[in-house]
Amino acid sequence: MNWKGPDIDHEAVANMTYGYSGSDLKNLCVAVAHFPIREILDKERRRRLQHWRKIGHCLLCIALQMSAL
């Protein structure tokens, strides 16, 4: 992890985490590290939901057509 980048405000990080224990900081880092994974999983869940909605709509249309016969 690069903590020397120009976009990192070390003073702001220190102020926001004042009073945190080492364990608190570790848990915070782990939680932040999971954000990209959650985004990927949420995107996949939405994609699958759309897929199943399309299938459900098709099945409903077929059932309605068959009931009209």
PDB file as gemmi writes it, atoms N, CA and C in Angstrom:
CRYST1    1.000    1.000    1.000  90.00  90.00  90.00 P 1                      
ATOM      1  N   MET A   1       0.846  -1.166   0.000  1.00  0.00           N  
ATOM      2  CA  MET A   1       0.000   0.000   0.000  1.00  0.00           C  
ATOM      3  C   MET A   1       0.894   1.232   0.000  1.00  0.00           C  
ATOM      4  N   ASN A   2       0.576   2.180  -0.855  1.00  0.00           N  
ATOM      5  CA  ASN A   2       1.384   3.386  -0.971  1.00  0.00           C  
ATOM      6  C   ASN A   2       0.788   4.500  -0.124  1.00  0.00           C  
ATOM      7  N   TRP A   3       1.453   4.827   0.964  1.00  0.00           N  
ATOM      8  CA  TRP A   3       0.993   5.892   1.849  1.00  0.00           C  
ATOM      9  C   TRP A   3       1.714   7.202   1.586  1.00  0.00           C  
ATOM     10  N   LYS A   4       2.463   7.265   0.487  1.00  0.00           N  
ATOM     11  CA  LYS A   4       3.247   8.455   0.211  1.00  0.00           C  
ATOM     12  C   LYS A   4       2.719   9.238  -0.984  1.00  0.00           C  
ATOM     13  N   GLY A   5       1.569   8.861  -1.478  1.00  0.00           N  
ATOM     14  CA  GLY A   5       1.017   9.537  -2.646  1.00  0.00           C  
ATOM     15  C   GLY A   5       0.624  10.974  -2.340  1.00  0.00           C  
ATOM     16  N   PRO A   6       0.651  11.828  -3.353  1.00  0.00           N  
ATOM     17  CA  PRO A   6       0.314  13.240  -3.145  1.00  0.00           C  
ATOM     18  C   PRO A   6      -1.164  13.458  -2.820  1.00  0.00           C  
ATOM     19  N   ASP A   7      -1.999  12.477  -3.114  1.00  0.00           N  
ATOM     20  CA  ASP A   7      -3.437  12.627  -2.885  1.00  0.00           C  
ATOM     21  C   ASP A   7      -3.871  12.189  -1.487  1.00  0.00           C  
ATOM     22  N   ILE A   8      -2.905  11.793  -0.645  1.00  0.00           N  
ATOM     23  CA  ILE A   8      -3.229  11.353   0.713  1.00  0.00           C  
ATOM     24  C   ILE A   8      -2.915  12.487   1.689  1.00  0.00           C  
ATOM     25  N   ASP A   9      -3.926  12.921   2.407  1.00  0.00           N  
ATOM     26  CA  ASP A   9      -3.751  13.963   3.414  1.00  0.00           C  
ATOM     27  C   ASP A   9      -3.580  13.270   4.764  1.00  0.00           C  
ATOM     28  N   HIS A  10      -2.324  13.065   5.143  1.00  0.00           N  
ATOM     29  CA  HIS A  10      -2.031  12.315   6.374  1.00  0.00           C  
ATOM     30  C   HIS A  10      -2.603  12.998   7.610  1.00  0.00           C  
ATOM     31  N   GLU A  11      -2.598  14.302   7.627  1.00  0.00           N  
ATOM     32  CA  GLU A  11      -3.139  15.013   8.778  1.00  0.00           C  
ATOM     33  C   GLU A  11      -4.645  14.787   8.900  1.00  0.00           C  
ATOM     34  N   ALA A  12      -5.342  14.804   7.763  1.00  0.00           N  
ATOM     35  CA  ALA A  12      -6.790  14.561   7.785  1.00  0.00           C  
ATOM     36  C   ALA A  12      -7.090  13.138   8.244  1.00  0.00           C  
ATOM     37  N   VAL A  13      -6.308  12.186   7.763  1.00  0.00           N  
ATOM     38  CA  VAL A  13      -6.497  10.793   8.190  1.00  0.00           C  
ATOM     39  C   VAL A  13      -6.268  10.678   9.694  1.00  0.00           C  
ATOM     40  N   ALA A  14      -5.220  11.319  10.186  1.00  0.00           N  
ATOM     41  CA  ALA A  14      -4.923  11.279  11.618  1.00  0.00           C  
ATOM     42  C   ALA A  14      -6.050  11.911  12.428  1.00  0.00           C  
ATOM     43  N   ASN A  15      -6.592  13.026  11.949  1.00  0.00           N  
ATOM     44  CA  ASN A  15      -7.681  13.689  12.662  1.00  0.00           C  
ATOM     45  C   ASN A  15      -8.961  12.852  12.659  1.00  0.00           C  
ATOM     46  N   MET A  16      -9.259  12.209  11.537  1.00  0.00           N  
ATOM     47  CA  MET A  16     -10.482  11.415  11.431  1.00  0.00           C  
ATOM     48  C   MET A  16     -10.421  10.146  12.273  1.00  0.00           C  
ATOM     49  N   THR A  17      -9.212   9.676  12.544  1.00  0.00           N  
ATOM     50  CA  THR A  17      -9.080   8.416  13.278  1.00  0.00           C  
ATOM     51  C   THR A  17      -8.493   8.637  14.672  1.00  0.00           C  
ATOM     52  N   TYR A  18      -8.560   9.855  15.160  1.00  0.00           N  
ATOM     53  CA  TYR A  18      -8.029  10.163  16.499  1.00  0.00           C  
ATOM     54  C   TYR A  18      -8.733   9.289  17.544  1.00  0.00           C  
ATOM     55  N   GLY A  19      -7.959   8.657  18.370  1.00  0.00           N  
ATOM     56  CA  GLY A  19      -8.509   7.805  19.424  1.00  0.00           C  
ATOM     57  C   GLY A  19      -8.745   6.365  19.000  1.00  0.00           C  
ATOM     58  N   TYR A  20      -8.550   6.063  17.722  1.00  0.00           N  
ATOM     59  CA  TYR A  20      -8.722   4.688  17.270  1.00  0.00           C  
ATOM     60  C   TYR A  20      -7.568   3.841  17.785  1.00  0.00           C  
ATOM     61  N   SER A  21      -7.860   2.609  18.144  1.00  0.00           N  
ATOM     62  CA  SER A  21      -6.800   1.674  18.536  1.00  0.00           C  
ATOM     63  C   SER A  21      -6.223   1.053  17.260  1.00  0.00           C  
ATOM     64  N   GLY A  22      -5.135   0.340  17.436  1.00  0.00           N  
ATOM     65  CA  GLY A  22      -4.552  -0.360  16.294  1.00  0.00           C  
ATOM     66  C   GLY A  22      -5.547  -1.343  15.686  1.00  0.00           C  
ATOM     67  N   SER A  23      -6.308  -1.999  16.551  1.00  0.00           N  
ATOM     68  CA  SER A  23      -7.324  -2.944  16.088  1.00  0.00           C  
ATOM     69  C   SER A  23      -8.433  -2.225  15.318  1.00  0.00           C  
ATOM     70  N   ASP A  24      -8.829  -1.050  15.795  1.00  0.00           N  
ATOM     71  CA  ASP A  24      -9.847  -0.259  15.082  1.00  0.00           C  
ATOM     72  C   ASP A  24      -9.367   0.101  13.683  1.00  0.00           C  
ATOM     73  N   LEU A  25      -8.089   0.530  13.604  1.00  0.00           N  
ATOM     74  CA  LEU A  25      -7.534   0.917  12.301  1.00  0.00           C  
ATOM     75  C   LEU A  25      -7.458  -0.276  11.359  1.00  0.00           C  
ATOM     76  N   LYS A  26      -7.078  -1.426  11.899  1.00  0.00           N  
ATOM     77  CA  LYS A  26      -7.020  -2.643  11.075  1.00  0.00           C  
ATOM     78  C   LYS A  26      -8.407  -2.986  10.543  1.00  0.00           C  
ATOM     79  N   ASN A  27      -9.421  -2.948  11.425  1.00  0.00           N  
ATOM     80  CA  ASN A  27     -10.787  -3.261  11.002  1.00  0.00           C  
ATOM     81  C   ASN A  27     -11.295  -2.266   9.965  1.00  0.00           C  
ATOM     82  N   LEU A  28     -10.931  -1.007  10.137  1.00  0.00           N  
ATOM     83  CA  LEU A  28     -11.312   0.006   9.162  1.00  0.00           C  
ATOM     84  C   LEU A  28     -10.686  -0.293   7.805  1.00  0.00           C  
ATOM     85  N   CYS A  29      -9.409  -0.639   7.799  1.00  0.00           N  
ATOM     86  CA  CYS A  29      -8.719  -0.960   6.543  1.00  0.00           C  
ATOM     87  C   CYS A  29      -9.322  -2.188   5.863  1.00  0.00           C  
ATOM     88  N   VAL A  30      -9.654  -3.191   6.653  1.00  0.00           N  
ATOM     89  CA  VAL A  30     -10.269  -4.403   6.087  1.00  0.00           C  
ATOM     90  C   VAL A  30     -11.629  -4.059   5.477  1.00  0.00           C  
ATOM     91  N   ALA A  31     -12.425  -3.258   6.182  1.00  0.00           N  
ATOM     92  CA  ALA A  31     -13.746  -2.879   5.673  1.00  0.00           C  
ATOM     93  C   ALA A  31     -13.620  -2.096   4.366  1.00  0.00           C  
ATOM     94  N   VAL A  32     -12.673  -1.177   4.314  1.00  0.00           N  
ATOM     95  CA  VAL A  32     -12.467  -0.376   3.103  1.00  0.00           C  
ATOM     96  C   VAL A  32     -11.979  -1.254   1.953  1.00  0.00           C  
ATOM     97  N   ALA A  33     -11.139  -2.228   2.269  1.00  0.00           N  
ATOM     98  CA  ALA A  33     -10.637  -3.134   1.232  1.00  0.00           C  
ATOM     99  C   ALA A  33     -11.751  -3.969   0.621  1.00  0.00           C  
ATOM    100  N   HIS A  34     -12.830  -4.195   1.375  1.00  0.00           N  
ATOM    101  CA  HIS A  34     -13.939  -5.004   0.866  1.00  0.00           C  
ATOM    102  C   HIS A  34     -14.886  -4.231  -0.046  1.00  0.00           C  
ATOM    103  N   PHE A  35     -14.820  -2.900  -0.050  1.00  0.00           N  
ATOM    104  CA  PHE A  35     -15.736  -2.110  -0.874  1.00  0.00           C  
ATOM    105  C   PHE A  35     -15.709  -2.502  -2.353  1.00  0.00           C  
ATOM    106  N   PRO A  36     -14.538  -2.613  -2.992  1.00  0.00           N  
ATOM    107  CA  PRO A  36     -14.544  -2.996  -4.412  1.00  0.00           C  
ATOM    108  C   PRO A  36     -15.147  -4.379  -4.645  1.00  0.00           C  
ATOM    109  N   ILE A  37     -14.909  -5.291  -3.714  1.00  0.00           N  
ATOM    110  CA  ILE A  37     -15.468  -6.640  -3.841  1.00  0.00           C  
ATOM    111  C   ILE A  37     -16.989  -6.574  -3.751  1.00  0.00           C  
ATOM    112  N   ARG A  38     -17.502  -5.795  -2.805  1.00  0.00           N  
ATOM    113  CA  ARG A  38     -18.953  -5.652  -2.670  1.00  0.00           C  
ATOM    114  C   ARG A  38     -19.564  -5.045  -3.929  1.00  0.00           C  
ATOM    115  N   GLU A  39     -18.875  -4.067  -4.514  1.00  0.00           N  
ATOM    116  CA  GLU A  39     -19.384  -3.445  -5.736  1.00  0.00           C  
ATOM    117  C   GLU A  39     -19.483  -4.461  -6.866  1.00  0.00           C  
ATOM    118  N   ILE A  40     -18.467  -5.303  -6.999  1.00  0.00           N  
ATOM    119  CA  ILE A  40     -18.479  -6.339  -8.039  1.00  0.00           C  
ATOM    120  C   ILE A  40     -19.619  -7.327  -7.794  1.00  0.00           C  
ATOM    121  N   LEU A  41     -19.773  -7.768  -6.551  1.00  0.00           N  
ATOM    122  CA  LEU A  41     -20.835  -8.720  -6.221  1.00  0.00           C  
ATOM    123  C   LEU A  41     -22.222  -8.106  -6.430  1.00  0.00           C  
ATOM    124  N   ASP A  42     -22.396  -6.854  -6.043  1.00  0.00           N  
ATOM    125  CA  ASP A  42     -23.681  -6.182  -6.237  1.00  0.00           C  
ATOM    126  C   ASP A  42     -24.009  -6.049  -7.723  1.00  0.00           C  
ATOM    127  N   LYS A  43     -23.017  -5.730  -8.519  1.00  0.00           N  
ATOM    128  CA  LYS A  43     -23.219  -5.608  -9.966  1.00  0.00           C  
ATOM    129  C   LYS A  43     -23.650  -6.954 -10.558  1.00  0.00           C  
ATOM    130  N   GLU A  44     -23.005  -8.026 -10.113  1.00  0.00           N  
ATOM    131  CA  GLU A  44     -23.360  -9.365 -10.597  1.00  0.00           C  
ATOM    132  C   GLU A  44     -24.766  -9.747 -10.144  1.00  0.00           C  
ATOM    133  N   ARG A  45     -25.128  -9.419  -8.905  1.00  0.00           N  
ATOM    134  CA  ARG A  45     -26.488  -9.715  -8.427  1.00  0.00           C  
ATOM    135  C   ARG A  45     -27.532  -8.974  -9.252  1.00  0.00           C  
ATOM    136  N   ARG A  46     -27.269  -7.713  -9.564  1.00  0.00           N  
ATOM    137  CA  ARG A  46     -28.214  -6.945 -10.386  1.00  0.00           C  
ATOM    138  C   ARG A  46     -28.339  -7.534 -11.785  1.00  0.00           C  
ATOM    139  N   ARG A  47     -27.205  -7.981 -12.344  1.00  0.00           N  
ATOM    140  CA  ARG A  47     -27.227  -8.585 -13.678  1.00  0.00           C  
ATOM    141  C   ARG A  47     -28.063  -9.867 -13.661  1.00  0.00           C  
ATOM    142  N   ARG A  48     -27.851 -10.691 -12.644  1.00  0.00           N  
ATOM    143  CA  ARG A  48     -28.614 -11.944 -12.542  1.00  0.00           C  
ATOM    144  C   ARG A  48     -30.097 -11.680 -12.312  1.00  0.00           C  
ATOM    145  N   LEU A  49     -30.417 -10.686 -11.513  1.00  0.00           N  
ATOM    146  CA  LEU A  49     -31.807 -10.340 -11.257  1.00  0.00           C  
ATOM    147  C   LEU A  49     -32.492  -9.902 -12.546  1.00  0.00           C  
ATOM    148  N   GLN A  50     -31.816  -9.092 -13.332  1.00  0.00           N  
ATOM    149  CA  GLN A  50     -32.388  -8.670 -14.613  1.00  0.00           C  
ATOM    150  C   GLN A  50     -32.626  -9.884 -15.510  1.00  0.00           C  
ATOM    151  N   HIS A  51     -31.675 -10.813 -15.505  1.00  0.00           N  
ATOM    152  CA  HIS A  51     -31.808 -12.024 -16.315  1.00  0.00           C  
ATOM    153  C   HIS A  51     -33.055 -12.808 -15.898  1.00  0.00           C  
ATOM    154  N   TRP A  52     -33.237 -13.003 -14.589  1.00  0.00           N  
ATOM    155  CA  TRP A  52     -34.387 -13.768 -14.107  1.00  0.00           C  
ATOM    156  C   TRP A  52     -35.696 -13.018 -14.329  1.00  0.00           C  
ATOM    157  N   ARG A  53     -35.660 -11.698 -14.274  1.00  0.00           N  
ATOM    158  CA  ARG A  53     -36.867 -10.925 -14.570  1.00  0.00           C  
ATOM    159  C   ARG A  53     -37.286 -11.121 -16.017  1.00  0.00           C  
ATOM    160  N   LYS A  54     -36.321 -11.146 -16.931  1.00  0.00           N  
ATOM    161  CA  LYS A  54     -36.627 -11.365 -18.342  1.00  0.00           C  
ATOM    162  C   LYS A  54     -37.233 -12.749 -18.546  1.00  0.00           C  
ATOM    163  N   ILE A  55     -36.651 -13.757 -17.894  1.00  0.00           N  
ATOM    164  CA  ILE A  55     -37.175 -15.119 -18.007  1.00  0.00           C  
ATOM    165  C   ILE A  55     -38.597 -15.177 -17.433  1.00  0.00           C  
ATOM    166  N   GLY A  56     -38.801 -14.550 -16.269  1.00  0.00           N  
ATOM    167  CA  GLY A  56     -40.131 -14.539 -15.667  1.00  0.00           C  
ATOM    168  C   GLY A  56     -41.145 -13.859 -16.559  1.00  0.00           C  
ATOM    169  N   HIS A  57     -40.752 -12.760 -17.198  1.00  0.00           N  
ATOM    170  CA  HIS A  57     -41.658 -12.056 -18.110  1.00  0.00           C  
ATOM    171  C   HIS A  57     -42.010 -12.943 -19.299  1.00  0.00           C  
ATOM    172  N   CYS A  58     -41.015 -13.630 -19.842  1.00  0.00           N  
ATOM    173  CA  CYS A  58     -41.267 -14.529 -20.975  1.00  0.00           C  
ATOM    174  C   CYS A  58     -42.217 -15.659 -20.574  1.00  0.00           C  
ATOM    175  N   LEU A  59     -41.993 -16.235 -19.401  1.00  0.00           N  
ATOM    176  CA  LEU A  59     -42.860 -17.315 -18.938  1.00  0.00           C  
ATOM    177  C   LEU A  59     -44.284 -16.827 -18.709  1.00  0.00           C  
ATOM    178  N   LEU A  60     -44.434 -15.616 -18.189  1.00  0.00           N  
ATOM    179  CA  LEU A  60     -45.749 -15.037 -17.984  1.00  0.00           C  
ATOM    180  C   LEU A  60     -46.456 -14.837 -19.323  1.00  0.00           C  
ATOM    181  N   CYS A  61     -45.725 -14.323 -20.310  1.00  0.00           N  
ATOM    182  CA  CYS A  61     -46.321 -14.123 -21.637  1.00  0.00           C  
ATOM    183  C   CYS A  61     -46.775 -15.443 -22.242  1.00  0.00           C  
ATOM    184  N   ILE A  62     -45.967 -16.465 -22.108  1.00  0.00           N  
ATOM    185  CA  ILE A  62     -46.321 -17.786 -22.633  1.00  0.00           C  
ATOM    186  C   ILE A  62     -47.575 -18.314 -21.921  1.00  0.00           C  
ATOM    187  N   ALA A  63     -47.610 -18.185 -20.608  1.00  0.00           N  
ATOM    188  CA  ALA A  63     -48.771 -18.665 -19.841  1.00  0.00           C  
ATOM    189  C   ALA A  63     -50.024 -17.912 -20.254  1.00  0.00           C  
ATOM    190  N   LEU A  64     -49.929 -16.615 -20.461  1.00  0.00           N  
ATOM    191  CA  LEU A  64     -51.090 -15.842 -20.877  1.00  0.00           C  
ATOM    192  C   LEU A  64     -51.560 -16.246 -22.277  1.00  0.00           C  
ATOM    193  N   GLN A  65     -50.603 -16.490 -23.168  1.00  0.00           N  
ATOM    194  CA  GLN A  65     -50.966 -16.919 -24.521  1.00  0.00           C  
ATOM    195  C   GLN A  65     -51.638 -18.290 -24.485  1.00  0.00           C  
ATOM    196  N   MET A  66     -51.145 -19.188 -23.647  1.00  0.00           N  
ATOM    197  CA  MET A  66     -51.722 -20.516 -23.575  1.00  0.00           C  
ATOM    198  C   MET A  66     -53.124 -20.480 -22.949  1.00  0.00           C  
ATOM    199  N   SER A  67     -53.324 -19.577 -22.006  1.00  0.00           N  
ATOM    200  CA  SER A  67     -54.639 -19.494 -21.373  1.00  0.00           C  
ATOM    201  C   SER A  67     -55.670 -18.881 -22.313  1.00  0.00           C  
ATOM    202  N   ALA A  68     -55.217 -18.144 -23.299  1.00  0.00           N  
ATOM    203  CA  ALA A  68     -56.136 -17.522 -24.255  1.00  0.00           C  
ATOM    204  C   ALA A  68     -56.594 -18.536 -25.316  1.00  0.00           C  
ATOM    205  N   LEU A  69     -55.911 -19.665 -25.419  1.00  0.00           N  
ATOM    206  CA  LEU A  69     -56.278 -20.662 -26.425  1.00  0.00           C  
ATOM    207  C   LEU A  69     -57.519 -21.400 -26.066  1.00  0.00           C  
TER     208      LEU A  69                                                      
END                                                                             
